[in-house]
Amino acid sequence: MTPPPSVLELKPLTEAKYQALRQLLASYGSCVVAYSGGVDSVFLAKVSHDVLGDRSLAAIADSPSLPRRELQEALDVAQRFGIPVRVLQTQEFNDPRYLSNPENRCYFCKHALFRELEPMARTLGYQVLAYGENASDVGDHRPGAQAAGEFQVRAPLKELGLTKAEIRELSAHLGLPTADKPQMACLSSRIPTGEAVTPEKLGMVEAAEAFLRDQGFHDLRVRHHELGGSLKGHLARIEVGGPEFERWQDSRLREAAVTRLKGLGYSLITVDLNAYRRGPAPITLKPA
């Protein structure tokens, strides 16, 4: 067990929750952490590895909904901190219920993940499955939590009341590069509910977001819409964080974005005046 770092500069409540997390993970004996490379799962995987050593394993689900950049960054973080990681090829894209993109799409995604993790953990002798839902997620629409319950997957961050802000604070304390990472929902969240999810659409979204991130945007979503009626083709609705919105005044940036996204197959490119907001694409565009 890696000894805990000094936590003298942490708030007393945050320190108490951190120590409680270490004790809870130790009580598992061994653990497989569902790992995505996001703030919560990196933190959970790091603390689990610190406490349990080689009796802890991170497992990342790979499918067309995971950007290649995110996969590589997740693997790089794991390697940097010596966290053992296994990549699983999940099969949600073989499930027509997932592809139809209902409101509970995340249920089918998480179900596909846990269906792979459960026999793997059992075969390798790990006693507990855990994932990174936290106390700030309580009250959100999270169909994935239903799948977790069906497979008895633990959510230790939520169980101990650790909030997103506290997880970011502790991540910074542990030197994790994800401490200030933006939230990164899967690429399928860029498709409006009820519009079919396809690998081709997600490939367009991934390439568009990669281009814009390379231009320096931090909080970013490219929402993908299918046009109808007299308008044909695909529309990209770009959301960026409020502080970054003024960057669109740069005509060279706008021209470069239009050129790149049209090259990806988008016939219309828009910037949402509401700026970036959490959640799936809420707008379905079907012009007359």
WOFENBEL-V888774 format. One record per residue. PHI is phi in radians with two decimals (none if undefined). OMEGA is omega in radians with two decimals (none if undefined). D_FIRST is the distance of its C-alpha to the first C-alpha in Angstrom with 1 decimal. Layout:
phi=(PHI:PHI)
omega=(OMEGA:OMEGA)
d_first=(D_FIRST:D_FIRST)
This chain:
phi=(none:-1.27:-1.13:-1.18:-1.21:-1.06:-2.12:-1.10:-1.48:-1.43:-1.10:-0.97:-1.17:-1.14:-1.06:-1.12:-1.16:-1.12:-1.15:-1.13:-1.12:-1.06:-1.15:-1.14:-1.12:-1.07:-1.20:-1.17:1.47:-2.75:-2.73:-1.88:-1.76:-1.20:-2.06:-2.11:1.60:-1.45:-0.95:-1.22:-1.26:-1.15:-1.06:-1.12:-1.12:-1.15:-1.18:-1.06:-1.18:-1.02:-1.46:-1.80:1.05:-1.31:-1.62:-2.18:-2.39:-1.70:-2.25:-1.93:-1.51:-1.96:-2.82:-1.06:-1.44:-1.82:-1.04:-1.05:-1.11:-1.15:-1.07:-1.15:-1.12:-1.11:-1.19:-1.14:-1.10:-1.06:-1.13:-1.04:-1.80:1.18:-1.53:-1.09:-2.42:-2.22:-1.68:-1.94:-1.53:-1.56:-2.01:-1.11:-1.34:-1.67:-1.82:-1.06:-1.16:-1.14:-1.14:-1.28:1.07:-1.31:-1.08:-1.76:-0.90:-1.08:-1.06:-1.20:-1.17:-1.16:-1.09:-1.12:-1.15:-1.19:-1.12:-1.41:-1.23:-1.03:-1.19:-1.10:-1.08:-1.11:-1.11:-1.50:1.54:-1.51:-1.56:-2.28:-1.79:-2.44:-2.46:-1.67:-1.06:-2.15:-1.16:-1.26:-1.40:-1.08:1.68:-1.26:-1.38:-2.30:-1.06:-1.06:-1.14:-1.11:-1.09:-1.04:-1.11:-1.15:-1.78:1.00:-1.46:-1.39:-2.16:-1.09:-1.14:-1.22:-1.01:-1.68:1.32:-1.31:-1.56:-1.04:-1.07:-1.18:-1.15:-1.12:-1.08:-1.20:-1.10:-1.10:-1.08:-1.51:1.36:-1.40:-1.24:-1.54:-0.97:-1.98:-1.22:-1.13:-1.16:-2.24:-1.22:-1.13:-1.07:-1.10:-1.18:-1.45:-1.74:-1.04:-0.91:1.66:-1.58:-1.06:-1.56:-2.37:-1.03:-1.15:-1.09:-1.16:-1.11:-1.13:-1.07:-1.04:-1.16:-1.14:-1.18:-1.07:-1.06:-1.20:-1.14:-1.17:-1.49:1.79:-1.30:-1.86:-1.53:-2.66:-2.47:-1.93:-1.50:-1.80:-2.20:-1.61:-1.43:-2.48:1.12:-1.34:-1.79:-2.04:1.79:-2.03:-2.04:-1.80:-1.87:-1.58:-2.00:-2.25:-1.10:-0.88:-1.09:-1.64:-1.10:-1.12:-1.11:-1.23:-1.23:-1.36:-1.12:-1.19:-1.13:-1.06:-1.13:-1.14:-1.14:-1.08:-1.06:-1.18:-1.23:-1.15:-1.11:-1.46:2.02:-1.46:-1.52:-2.27:-2.23:-2.23:-2.00:-1.29:-1.20:-1.35:1.21:-1.16:-2.50:-1.14:1.92:-1.28:-1.08:-1.59:-1.95:-1.93:-1.77:-2.34:-1.10:-1.33)
omega=(3.08:-3.14:-3.13:3.07:3.07:-3.13:-3.05:-3.08:3.14:3.03:-3.09:-3.13:3.12:3.10:-3.12:3.12:3.12:3.13:3.09:3.10:3.10:3.13:-3.14:3.13:3.10:-3.12:3.12:-3.06:3.05:-2.96:2.90:-3.14:3.00:-2.89:3.13:-3.03:3.08:-3.05:-3.01:-3.05:3.08:3.11:-3.12:3.14:-3.13:-3.12:3.11:3.12:3.10:-3.04:-2.97:3.13:-3.08:3.02:3.07:-3.13:3.00:-3.14:-3.10:3.13:3.13:3.09:3.14:-3.14:3.14:3.11:3.13:3.13:3.13:3.11:-3.11:3.12:3.12:3.13:3.13:3.12:3.13:3.14:-3.12:-3.08:3.06:-3.12:3.08:-3.09:3.08:3.12:3.11:3.04:-3.11:-2.92:-3.12:-3.13:2.98:-3.09:-3.13:3.10:3.08:-3.06:3.12:3.00:3.05:-3.14:-3.14:3.13:-3.09:3.08:-3.09:3.09:-3.13:3.10:3.12:3.12:-3.06:3.07:3.06:-3.05:-3.03:3.14:3.09:3.14:-3.13:-3.12:-3.09:3.06:3.08:-2.98:-2.99:2.92:-3.14:3.05:-2.85:3.06:-3.08:-3.04:3.10:3.14:-3.11:-3.12:3.05:3.03:-3.04:3.14:3.12:3.12:3.08:3.11:3.12:3.12:-3.13:-3.14:3.12:3.10:-3.11:3.06:-2.99:3.13:3.11:-3.11:-3.09:3.07:3.11:-3.13:3.11:-3.14:3.13:3.12:3.07:3.12:-3.14:3.10:3.09:3.13:-3.13:3.12:-3.12:-3.11:-3.14:-3.05:-3.13:-3.12:3.07:3.07:-3.06:3.03:-3.10:-3.08:-3.13:3.12:3.14:-3.11:-3.12:3.10:3.12:3.03:-3.02:3.01:3.07:3.06:-3.13:3.10:-3.11:3.07:3.09:3.13:-3.11:-3.12:3.13:-3.14:3.10:3.11:-3.09:3.05:3.09:3.06:3.04:3.10:-3.04:3.06:-2.91:2.91:2.92:-3.14:-3.07:3.14:3.00:-3.14:-3.14:-3.13:-3.12:3.11:-3.10:3.03:-3.04:3.05:3.03:3.09:-3.01:3.01:3.02:-3.13:-3.11:-3.14:-3.11:-2.99:-3.08:3.12:3.14:3.05:3.13:-3.07:3.14:3.08:-3.14:-3.12:3.14:3.14:3.12:-3.14:-3.10:-3.06:3.04:3.08:3.11:3.11:3.11:3.12:3.07:3.12:3.14:2.99:-3.08:-3.13:3.11:-3.11:-3.06:3.03:-3.10:3.01:-3.13:3.09:-3.01:-2.98:3.01:-3.06:3.11:-3.10:3.10:none)
d_first=(0.0:3.8:6.2:8.9:12.0:15.2:17.0:20.2:22.3:21.4:23.8:22.9:23.0:20.8:18.2:18.5:18.1:15.0:13.3:14.9:13.6:9.9:11.2:13.3:11.0:8.9:12.4:13.2:11.5:12.1:13.8:16.3:17.0:20.6:20.5:23.6:22.7:23.9:22.5:20.9:19.4:17.9:16.2:15.0:13.9:12.0:10.1:9.6:8.3:5.9:4.7:5.9:6.2:9.6:10.2:11.0:14.4:16.7:20.4:23.3:26.8:29.5:33.2:36.1:34.9:32.0:33.3:32.6:31.5:28.9:27.6:27.4:25.7:23.0:22.4:22.6:19.9:17.5:18.4:18.1:14.4:13.6:13.4:15.0:18.2:21.2:24.6:26.7:30.5:31.4:35.0:36.0:38.8:40.4:40.7:44.0:42.7:40.1:42.7:45.2:42.8:43.3:41.8:38.9:38.2:34.5:34.4:35.5:33.1:30.0:31.6:31.9:28.2:26.9:29.5:27.9:24.3:24.9:26.2:23.8:20.8:22.7:23.6:20.2:18.7:16.7:17.4:17.5:19.2:18.6:20.6:21.0:24.0:23.8:26.0:28.5:29.3:30.8:34.5:34.5:36.1:33.1:34.3:31.0:29.6:32.2:30.9:27.3:28.7:30.6:27.6:25.4:23.0:20.8:21.1:18.3:19.5:22.9:22.1:20.6:23.5:21.8:24.8:25.3:26.0:22.8:20.7:22.7:22.1:18.3:18.5:20.6:18.3:15.5:18.2:18.7:22.2:22.8:23.0:26.8:27.3:30.2:29.9:30.6:32.1:33.0:36.3:38.1:37.9:40.6:43.2:45.1:44.7:47.3:47.7:46.4:43.2:43.8:41.9:44.9:44.6:40.9:41.5:44.0:41.7:38.9:41.3:42.9:39.6:38.4:41.7:41.6:38.0:39.2:41.9:39.3:39.1:35.8:36.4:38.3:39.6:42.4:43.9:45.9:49.1:51.8:55.2:58.2:61.9:63.7:60.4:58.8:55.5:52.1:51.3:48.3:47.6:45.3:43.3:41.8:40.4:43.0:42.4:42.7:45.9:48.3:47.3:49.6:52.5:52.0:54.6:53.1:49.8:51.6:53.7:50.8:48.9:52.1:52.7:49.2:48.9:52.4:51.5:48.8:51.4:51.5:55.1:54.4:51.8:51.4:49.2:48.5:49.8:47.4:44.5:41.0:39.9:37.0:37.8:39.7:43.1:45.4:48.7:50.8:53.6:56.7:59.7:63.2)
